């Protein structure tokens, strides 16, 4: 008999009560007190002009067999005043990090373009982002880097699974509310090295390496 992960979550979130429930949920990485529904929600952030849907992305990206296809995101700091920008490539591990202050569509585009250009040209094929307005200048980013940007569906984190999973790992080191202006470049590099060297089941527990720091 096999149990799906959804069946396990149903047991953890629905059946236990009281102290047993708190203890079991404490073992989960995200420590959430309730299960989030896995369904596409409504985009409340407004439309980004001329965005290209993830549905138009090449099938090789979803297969995670060709390196050079990236997932990107922002990790927000205290009061949304500071942020980290991250890029992850499939099928292996992260490469590029940088600190953003302030977080504007102009600063995000410039930072993304500047860092992604440090990667070899053959490793720059596509970029998948959520529908955050920080990527509103995606057409200018594509013009500068020749990298096509695709946008995931609203409220669909599983479409960028590597990225979302790693967000949880990062929050174990720097919880929500962290002031990233107080986090040094050395600390960022150290965390990057720890996550890059993390053995991954999808790679048969082979340690991965970054293309750069």
Kinemage of the C-alpha trace (Angstrom):
@kinemage 1
@onewidth
@group {chain A} dominant
@subgroup {mainchain}
@vectorlist {calphas} color= white
{ca unk a 1} P 0.000 0.000 0.000
{ca unk a 2} L 1.231 3.488 -0.863
{ca unk a 3} L 0.231 6.759 0.745
{ca unk a 4} L 0.265 10.028 -1.160
{ca unk a 5} L 1.652 13.166 0.466
{ca unk a 6} L -1.847 14.652 0.408
{ca unk a 7} L -3.135 11.729 2.496
{ca unk a 8} L -0.375 12.332 5.030
{ca unk a 9} L -1.149 16.044 5.221
{ca unk a 10} L -4.841 15.249 5.663
{ca unk a 11} L -4.007 13.096 8.665
{ca unk a 12} L -1.681 15.682 10.203
{ca unk a 13} L -3.976 18.666 9.763
{ca unk a 14} L -7.401 17.110 10.316
{ca unk a 15} L -7.272 14.237 12.804
{ca unk a 16} L -4.876 15.128 15.682
{ca unk a 17} L -5.994 17.485 18.428
{ca unk a 18} L -4.407 19.430 21.273
{ca unk a 19} L -0.819 18.705 22.289
{ca unk a 20} L -0.462 15.854 19.775
{ca unk a 21} L -1.408 18.189 16.913
{ca unk a 22} L 1.126 20.826 18.023
{ca unk a 23} L 3.839 18.205 18.342
{ca unk a 24} L 3.218 16.670 14.913
{ca unk a 25} L 3.000 20.021 13.128
{ca unk a 26} L 6.230 21.048 14.831
{ca unk a 27} L 8.057 18.423 12.790
{ca unk a 28} L 6.997 20.026 9.509
{ca unk a 29} L 9.558 22.281 7.869
{ca unk a 30} L 7.154 25.188 7.377
{ca unk a 31} L 5.453 24.806 10.799
{ca unk a 32} L 2.147 25.930 9.301
{ca unk a 33} L -0.937 25.491 11.446
{ca unk a 34} L -3.264 24.770 8.530
{ca unk a 35} L -3.026 23.253 5.082
{ca unk a 36} L -3.083 25.671 2.178
{ca unk a 37} L -5.376 24.558 -0.666
{ca unk a 38} L -3.536 23.506 -3.799
{ca unk a 39} L -5.631 25.475 -6.267
{ca unk a 40} L -5.075 28.467 -8.448
{ca unk a 41} L -6.297 31.629 -6.858
{ca unk a 42} L -7.237 34.936 -8.320
{ca unk a 43} L -4.492 37.396 -9.172
{ca unk a 44} L -5.074 40.458 -6.976
{ca unk a 45} L -1.912 42.302 -7.975
{ca unk a 46} L -3.051 43.484 -11.386
{ca unk a 47} L -1.804 42.511 -14.798
{ca unk a 48} L 1.781 42.922 -15.984
{ca unk a 49} L 1.827 44.316 -19.537
{ca unk a 50} L 2.699 41.851 -22.313
{ca unk a 51} L 3.573 39.015 -19.962
{ca unk a 52} L 3.997 35.538 -21.423
{ca unk a 53} L 2.265 32.705 -19.561
{ca unk a 54} L 4.081 29.649 -18.270
{ca unk a 55} L 1.811 27.649 -20.587
{ca unk a 56} L 3.874 28.923 -23.522
{ca unk a 57} L 7.142 27.803 -21.980
{ca unk a 58} L 9.068 25.041 -23.823
{ca unk a 59} L 8.245 21.538 -22.598
{ca unk a 60} L 11.915 20.867 -21.862
{ca unk a 61} L 11.737 23.319 -18.957
{ca unk a 62} L 9.108 21.322 -17.082
{ca unk a 63} L 11.058 18.113 -17.734
{ca unk a 64} L 14.037 19.638 -15.874
{ca unk a 65} L 16.521 17.866 -18.121
{ca unk a 66} L 18.196 20.833 -19.817
{ca unk a 67} L 20.286 23.213 -17.680
{ca unk a 68} L 19.916 26.912 -18.287
{ca unk a 69} L 16.246 27.363 -17.430
{ca unk a 70} L 15.841 29.455 -14.301
{ca unk a 71} L 13.325 30.206 -11.564
{ca unk a 72} L 13.522 33.561 -9.791
{ca unk a 73} L 12.018 35.166 -6.733
{ca unk a 74} L 12.464 37.837 -4.083
{ca unk a 75} L 12.937 37.103 -0.380
{ca unk a 76} L 11.497 40.052 1.483
{ca unk a 77} L 12.997 41.548 4.611
{ca unk a 78} L 11.554 43.553 7.487
{ca unk a 79} L 8.689 45.877 6.487
{ca unk a 80} L 9.418 45.073 2.815
{ca unk a 81} L 12.262 47.597 2.841
{ca unk a 82} L 15.020 45.184 1.871
{ca unk a 83} L 15.057 42.067 -0.272
{ca unk a 84} L 17.230 39.357 -1.730
{ca unk a 85} L 16.909 38.411 -5.360
{ca unk a 86} L 17.497 34.755 -6.177
{ca unk a 87} L 17.827 32.723 -9.360
{ca unk a 88} L 17.686 28.945 -9.483
{ca unk a 89} L 18.384 26.798 -12.446
{ca unk a 90} L 16.885 23.443 -13.295
{ca unk a 91} L 17.825 20.702 -12.854
{ca unk a 92} L 20.554 21.728 -10.419
{ca unk a 93} L 21.076 24.338 -7.717
{ca unk a 94} L 21.212 28.099 -7.187
{ca unk a 95} L 23.722 30.396 -8.724
{ca unk a 96} L 22.964 34.078 -8.321
{ca unk a 97} L 22.078 36.139 -5.283
{ca unk a 98} L 22.065 39.840 -4.644
{ca unk a 99} L 20.627 42.304 -2.146
{ca unk a 100} L 18.057 44.844 -3.315
{ca unk a 101} L 17.388 48.232 -1.738
{ca unk a 102} L 15.011 49.704 -2.622
{ca unk a 103} L 12.760 47.111 -4.265
{ca unk a 104} L 11.536 48.768 -7.457
{ca unk a 105} L 10.855 47.385 -10.915
{ca unk a 106} L 13.869 49.376 -12.171
{ca unk a 107} L 16.265 48.083 -9.499
{ca unk a 108} L 15.031 44.504 -9.909
{ca unk a 109} L 15.503 44.560 -13.682
{ca unk a 110} L 18.973 46.060 -13.421
{ca unk a 111} L 20.063 43.664 -10.674
{ca unk a 112} L 18.679 40.610 -12.480
{ca unk a 113} L 20.347 41.569 -15.743
{ca unk a 114} L 23.675 42.428 -14.132
{ca unk a 115} L 23.945 39.140 -12.240
{ca unk a 116} L 22.571 36.841 -14.948
{ca unk a 117} L 25.160 38.176 -17.390
{ca unk a 118} L 27.869 36.620 -15.206
{ca unk a 119} L 26.546 33.198 -16.243
{ca unk a 120} L 27.895 31.557 -19.443
{ca unk a 121} L 25.715 32.344 -22.465
{ca unk a 122} L 24.734 28.705 -23.040
{ca unk a 123} L 23.273 28.633 -19.531
{ca unk a 124} L 20.902 31.557 -20.164
{ca unk a 125} L 17.807 30.075 -21.790
{ca unk a 126} L 14.692 31.183 -19.895
{ca unk a 127} L 13.468 32.667 -16.629
{ca unk a 128} L 10.215 31.850 -14.799
{ca unk a 129} L 8.914 34.309 -12.206
{ca unk a 130} L 5.714 34.796 -10.252
{ca unk a 131} L 3.346 37.678 -11.046
{ca unk a 132} L 4.961 40.190 -8.734
{ca unk a 133} L 4.999 43.716 -10.137
{ca unk a 134} L 8.778 43.872 -9.588
{ca unk a 135} L 9.111 42.088 -12.957
{ca unk a 136} L 6.973 44.638 -14.833
{ca unk a 137} L 10.008 45.594 -16.955
{ca unk a 138} L 10.489 42.033 -18.208
{ca unk a 139} L 10.534 43.152 -21.849
{ca unk a 140} L 13.514 45.422 -21.170
{ca unk a 141} L 15.179 42.577 -19.273
{ca unk a 142} L 14.715 40.288 -22.292
{ca unk a 143} L 16.087 42.968 -24.610
{ca unk a 144} L 19.203 43.355 -22.449
{ca unk a 145} L 19.873 39.652 -21.812
{ca unk a 146} L 18.118 37.758 -24.649
{ca unk a 147} L 16.405 35.651 -21.947
{ca unk a 148} L 12.678 35.080 -22.338
{ca unk a 149} L 10.648 35.594 -19.142
{ca unk a 150} L 7.615 33.418 -18.387
{ca unk a 151} L 5.082 34.053 -15.623
{ca unk a 152} L 3.496 31.390 -13.443
{ca unk a 153} L -0.217 31.300 -12.788
{ca unk a 154} L -1.411 33.314 -9.772
{ca unk a 155} L -1.273 31.516 -6.423
{ca unk a 156} L 0.447 28.467 -7.980
{ca unk a 157} L 3.759 27.989 -6.115
{ca unk a 158} L 4.130 24.376 -7.279
{ca unk a 159} L 4.854 25.653 -10.776
{ca unk a 160} L 8.209 26.852 -9.422
{ca unk a 161} L 8.810 24.007 -7.010
{ca unk a 162} L 12.576 24.298 -6.622
{ca unk a 163} L 12.254 27.954 -5.788
{ca unk a 164} L 9.455 27.568 -3.268
{ca unk a 165} L 11.137 24.651 -1.514
{ca unk a 166} L 14.345 26.603 -1.141
{ca unk a 167} L 12.473 29.607 0.219
{ca unk a 168} L 11.544 27.415 3.162
{ca unk a 169} L 15.168 26.404 3.676
{ca unk a 170} L 16.308 30.030 3.625
{ca unk a 171} L 13.672 31.024 6.173
{ca unk a 172} L 15.169 28.514 8.597
{ca unk a 173} L 18.287 30.685 8.617
{ca unk a 174} L 16.613 34.087 8.190
{ca unk a 175} L 12.967 34.089 9.382
{ca unk a 176} L 10.397 36.572 8.171
{ca unk a 177} L 11.047 39.989 9.650
{ca unk a 178} L 14.818 39.763 9.199
{ca unk a 179} L 16.465 43.067 8.309
{ca unk a 180} L 18.605 42.046 5.348
{ca unk a 181} L 20.482 45.328 5.456
{ca unk a 182} L 22.199 43.871 8.518
{ca unk a 183} L 23.158 40.650 6.697
{ca unk a 184} L 26.635 40.834 5.216
{ca unk a 185} L 27.695 39.710 1.753
{ca unk a 186} L 29.846 37.044 3.446
{ca unk a 187} L 26.794 35.644 5.249
{ca unk a 188} L 24.866 35.513 1.970
{ca unk a 189} L 27.726 33.650 0.298
{ca unk a 190} L 28.002 31.251 3.232
{ca unk a 191} L 24.318 30.368 3.037
{ca unk a 192} L 24.593 30.000 -0.726
{ca unk a 193} L 27.445 27.517 -0.294
{ca unk a 194} L 25.496 25.513 2.293
{ca unk a 195} L 22.447 25.230 0.043
{ca unk a 196} L 24.475 24.571 -3.096
{ca unk a 197} L 26.288 21.734 -1.357
{ca unk a 198} L 23.099 20.203 -0.022
{ca unk a 199} L 22.617 16.634 -1.344
{ca unk a 200} L 19.360 16.425 -3.283
{ca unk a 201} L 17.151 13.412 -3.831
{ca unk a 202} L 16.302 14.509 -7.391
{ca unk a 203} L 20.030 14.205 -8.208
{ca unk a 204} L 20.481 10.867 -6.411
{ca unk a 205} L 21.990 12.705 -3.423
{ca unk a 206} L 24.831 14.162 -5.469
{ca unk a 207} L 26.144 17.437 -4.099
{ca unk a 208} L 25.532 20.324 -6.467
{ca unk a 209} L 27.740 23.309 -7.235
{ca unk a 210} L 27.026 26.908 -8.178
{ca unk a 211} L 28.173 28.564 -11.340
{ca unk a 212} L 29.275 31.613 -9.392
{ca unk a 213} L 28.968 33.540 -6.156
